[in-house]
């Protein structure tokens, strides 16, 4: 932070006031941007989209530099082709890159039946899904899916045996990777984010009561093709009229 | 930013001075954390690892709140299980989630030969790889792989026809998704990050002169199994002795 102290303070407070307007509408999602996907991914993506009105919508960028605290602006850095959030302090020069996040989950089976969790949290509280959530630093995608399964359903599988079932791109903001895995036992227990957990025969799955479309896609794909087949690849996005669309590409 | 102005300023400057020590060693990678994967991913991951000495290493977190500019600290937020970077201003309360990033690339073929690019940038300048880079907001994984191919080799393929070939987890910091794709023509042209581009018969691939191990893995897998087979899943990490290891899990 190299700017004179008083000027910096004024600029900081002024920008803060300006940014408050933008942040009010984002507050409910910004805090949750990496919370359980199962809890927030639909509202998160939907909010991103509604704010910009395009399928390529993104969360608002940083207002202040995470390295030096100076205000950030959106501009195209030297040698780049697209706008990034850049520090206004030329001696800092930090560029904040915003990228899609990875969500990992698993369609888990035990003796031919599928593990589902009934959501204890909004959105879609009371509806059914499989364990999933944001990939954390330091873990692999398969290990992340296993962690979510343990957290939400008290169930275990060997990550090394998990097979990639599907990749869903959600509105350019999220990459969902869904694995298929056989549990190591039939022991399950609802975690704090689940009202209840249970095993369902394929013909007993509550298709009309699933939390998100992606849950239905992955379940149908697992039922019809199973692990080891080609990876299903789908994209869900908002078109120019604000309508949700799905394409395979 | 609710702290009294003078106190805030003093705290800000003091923290800035303290943080400078930590940032010096990170500067060369922080700025590049989302630049071309092909240019920096090895040094980026290696730096993360060398800083913490574990396979679960992560970039240093933000020193200042991107929303309000207040200092950040690492603590476990209420309702969470792991430490996050949290704003010290209780009225802001912003939590900054750090996550692995997605790298997309493609093993592209044209009339049975493979497209490779010789790197014009460090690290591994002069060595060979296929087009790849960080996934951007607003694009799908397949579209991102196609964009990188156009940028680095002036070559085109239809994203909808690309097949997922491999998923590589790199040290808990990066998820690489490599596609297999047939180009729509044999026209290629070196981009600014390529010294030259060319098509190689499988037996003519410069195996000893590839830029990164992941390049070799994907090429061998494409050669031996081709698109449409099961997705290869590998993890590259640093063990407790600082040695790179590879496991399939």
Interface residues (C-beta under 8 A of the other chain):
Chain A: X1 X5 X8 X9 X12 X13 X16 X19 X23 X30 X31 X33 X34 X54 X55 X56 X57 X58 X61 X62 X63 X64 X65 X66 X67 X68 X69 X72 X82 X93 X94 X95 X96 X97 X98 X99 X100 X101 X102 X134 X135 X136 X137 X138 X139 X140 X141 X142 X143 X159 X160 X163 X164 X167 X169 X172 X173 X175 X177 X228 X230 X231 X233 X235 X247 X248 X249
Chain B: X1 X5 X8 X9 X12 X13 X16 X19 X23 X30 X31 X33 X34 X54 X55 X56 X57 X58 X61 X62 X63 X64 X65 X66 X67 X68 X69 X72 X82 X93 X94 X95 X96 X97 X98 X99 X100 X101 X102 X134 X135 X136 X137 X138 X139 X140 X141 X142 X143 X159 X160 X163 X164 X167 X169 X172 X173 X175 X177 X228 X230 X231 X233 X235 X247 X248 X249
